Amino acid sequence: MQCNIIKIGNLVRNKERFVKRRQHLVGPNSSTLKALEILTGCYTLVQGNTVTAMGSFKGLKQVRRVVEDCIQNKMHPVYHVKTLMMKRELASETCS
């Protein structure tokens, strides 16, 4: 079990854009954040200018990539969630 604190406050200069992108990360009723937690196996908390995650090293790496891509406006977190779901599905098919 590891912990990772990701500082997102200095990644965007415009405050309005920052708030909007942080809201994309959380999603409506925290649904995007919950899906990310389930798929990565990490507990995640978004508060203020930081995102904190606890879990396995592999999960933390995935969470960091999703958070940084979302805040830097490279990719919407929903697409990351879909990708993680497909990877999990493919992994379960190859194992069975």
MOGI-V391060 format. One record per residue. OMEGA is omega in whole degrees, -180 to 180 (NA if undefined). Layout:
omega->OMEGA
omega->OMEGA
This chain:
omega->177
omega->178
omega->-179
omega->177
omega->-177
omega->179
omega->-177
omega->-175
omega->-176
omega->-179
omega->-180
omega->-178
omega->-178
omega->-176
omega->-179
omega->178
omega->180
omega->-179
omega->-180
omega->-180
omega->176
omega->178
omega->174
omega->-179
omega->-179
omega->179
omega->179
omega->-177
omega->180
omega->-176
omega->180
omega->180
omega->179
omega->179
omega->178
omega->178
omega->-178
omega->-176
omega->-178
omega->-178
omega->-179
omega->170
omega->-175
omega->178
omega->176
omega->-179
omega->178
omega->-177
omega->-178
omega->171
omega->-180
omega->180
omega->176
omega->179
omega->-180
omega->-178
omega->180
omega->179
omega->180
omega->178
omega->178
omega->-180
omega->-180
omega->180
omega->180
omega->-178
omega->-178
omega->178
omega->-180
omega->-176
omega->179
omega->177
omega->176
omega->-177
omega->178
omega->-177
omega->179
omega->179
omega->175
omega->179
omega->178
omega->179
omega->179
omega->178
omega->179
omega->179
omega->179
omega->179
omega->-180
omega->179
omega->-180
omega->178
omega->-177
omega->180
omega->-176
omega->NA
